[in-house]
Amino acid sequence: MKVVNIHQRLLHAAPERVGALIDTLASPQDALWPRQAWPRMRFDRPLGAGAEGGHGPIRYRVEAYTPGEGIRFRFTGPRGFDGWHALEVLEATSAHCVLEHRVEMSTSGWAAWTWPLLYGPLHDALIEDGLTQAEMSLGLAPHPRPWSARVRFLRWLVTPGVTATRATEGKPHAG
C-alpha cells in the first residue's frame, strides 16, 4: 500500500528560528518533539547523516540533514515500512514559514494492516502535537489538535496504565 502523509503548520516566525527547532531533535534541549506524551526520539550519536535510532517501535536512520532547513529519515523498522519521512521548513519569508512533516512509503505484509489501523492514527496525533510544540517553543499561541477517541483508545491499548500529559497550556514543556 502506498502511503503519502503530509502535515503542515504555518508559523509566524523567521525560518531560521523554525529551522533551529529541527536542529534540537533528540537532544536534551529538544524544542520540537512532544516528549511529554510520546516516546522520545533517540539516536546512537548526535544528529547527522548516518545516525540510527527512532522512537518507540519506529526505527530509522538519518539519510540527509541540512542544519536549519530540514532532515530526512529512512525507515528501518517495523518490517514492511519501505520509505522515508522528513521535516522541512518551506515557503519562507522573513516573517513566516511552513513547517512540514511528510511520510512517503510503501507498506507490505503486516504493515499494510498496522499502518492504517494503528501506526497511522498515532503518527498523525504525534506529528500534530509536535507542530503544537513548535508553536509553543517559538512563543506563539498554540493550536492543539484534539486526540480522537480512536487515538485515545489506541494509546490506552498500547500503554496500559500510562496517562499522558500534553504540553498544550501555552508553555513549552520542561526537558
N, C-alpha and C positions, 0 to 999 in steps of 0.2 A: 504494500500500500504506500503510495506517495504521500508525504506529509510536507506541507508548507505552512508554517505557523508564524505569524508576524504580530508583534506588539510594539506600539509606538506611544510616546508621550511627548507632547510639546512642552518644552521647558523654557521659561523666560529667564535665561541665564546665558552668559557668554559660553560659547562652545568649549573654550579652554577649561572653564570650571567644570563643565559636564564631563569632558574627556578625563579630567583629573579623577573623577569618581571611578571610572573604569580602571585607572591605574592602581587603585587601592584594593581591588578584588583579592580576596583570600588573605589579606594582610591583617595584622592586629588593628589597623586603623580603617578597615573596610567600611566605606561610607555608602555602598551601593547594595550589597547583598542583604536581604531581610532575615538576618540570622536569629532574630528573636523567635521567629515562628517556623523556621525551616532548617534542615540540616546545613551546617556550614559548608562553604566551598573551601576545599583544601587541595594543595599541590605538594609534590615532593621536593620542590625548590621554589625560589622566588618566581613571580610571574614573568614568563617569557616563553619564546618558542621552544617546544620540547618538554615543557613542564607537564607532568602527568598527575591526575587527581580526579576530582569531581565533587559531588555532593550526594549523600545517601547512596542509593544503588546506581546512580547515574555516573558513569565514568567517561572521561575524555582527556584529550591531550591538547595543549595549546599548539595550534597549527600556524597561526600568524598573529603578531601583536605589533601594533603601531601605537606607542605611548601617546596618550592624549586624544586618540582618534577612535581606536577600535581594537577588538580582539576576536579571534575565530578559533573555535574548538572543534576537534574531530572526535566523534563518539567512539568509544572503545567498549562500552557496555551500557545496558544489558545486551545480550546476544539478540541479534535481529534489528538493532538500530544501526543503519548504514547511512551516514551523512554527517552533517555539521550543525553547529549553532554559533551565533555571533552576537556581539554587542557593538553598536556603531553610532557615532554622532553624525547626524545627517542634516541637510538643508540649513546650514548655519548662516546666521547674520551675526553682527557684533552683539546683538541683544537677546537672541533666542536661537534654539535649535531643537532638533527632534532626536531623542534617544530611542534607538530601535533595537529590539531583540528579535532575531529571526532563526527559525529552525528549518532546514531543508534536509530531508532524509527519506529513505525508503525503509519500510519495516517488513520483516518476514518472520515466519514461524509464529511463536507465541507473541512476539512483539506486535504483530498485526492485530492482535486482540487486546493486549495490555496497554498499548498507546491510547486507543480511543476510550477504553473503559476505566483505566487507572492513571497512567502517567500523564496523558494529555490534560485532563481536568486539573490535576495537581500542578502540572507545569504552568498552566495558564494563571492559576491563582498565585503561584510563587513569583512569576515574572511581573504580574501587576503589583504585587507587594513590593518588589524591587524597584519598580518605577515610582511608586509612592515614597519609598525610602530615598530615592534620588531627590525628589521634591523636598523632602524634609532636610536632607543633608545640605541642600542648597539654600535653605531658609525660605523656601516657597510654601505657599498654602498647599497642604497635601490633598490629593483627590483619590482617596482609597476606593477600591472596588470591593464590594462585599463578597465574602465567600458564599457560594451557592450551598444549598442543602446537600447537594451531592458531594461537594468538596469537604464540607464538614463531616459527612458520613465517612468518606474515604480516609480522611485524617484520623478519625476515631478508629476505623478498622485497622489501619497500618501502624498507629501509635497508641495502643490502648492505655488509658490512664494518664496520658500526657495532655495537659491543657496548654495551648499555645497563647503567647502574648503577642499581639500585633502592635507594631510601632506606628499607630495612626493618630496619636494625640497631638501631632503638630511639632514634635521634638524628635531629633534623631535619637536612636537608641544608643545606649552605652555599650562599649566593647565587651 
